[in-house]
């Protein structure tokens, strides 16, 4: 599994990419790739947990969704995660 943390800088341009992004997340969730995803309560960023096998697979996932390159969105952390309880 991998955990991706995002930060938002308040640029409203990111909101234009959000509907398509949420469709991508929905499709990935249906395939069992996205475990959980969502913004922080204060909308300062978001967290994405994905069930994939490699950093290369994570990079492809992020590259395929333009939201992660949208103005106002910064990926602050990408970390492999080994949960004990699932």
MOGIUR-V303409 format. One record per run of one state. SS is the DSSP state (a for helix, b for strand, c for the rest). FROM is the first residue (numbers start at 1). TO is the last residue. If there is no record, write none. Layout:
ss:SS from:FROM to:TO
ss:SS from:FROM to:TO
//
This chain:
ss:c from:1 to:1
ss:b from:2 to:8
ss:c from:9 to:13
ss:a from:14 to:30
ss:c from:31 to:33
ss:b from:34 to:39
ss:c from:40 to:44
ss:b from:45 to:50
ss:c from:51 to:54
ss:a from:55 to:63
ss:c from:64 to:65
ss:a from:66 to:69
ss:c from:70 to:72
ss:b from:73 to:80
ss:c from:81 to:86
//
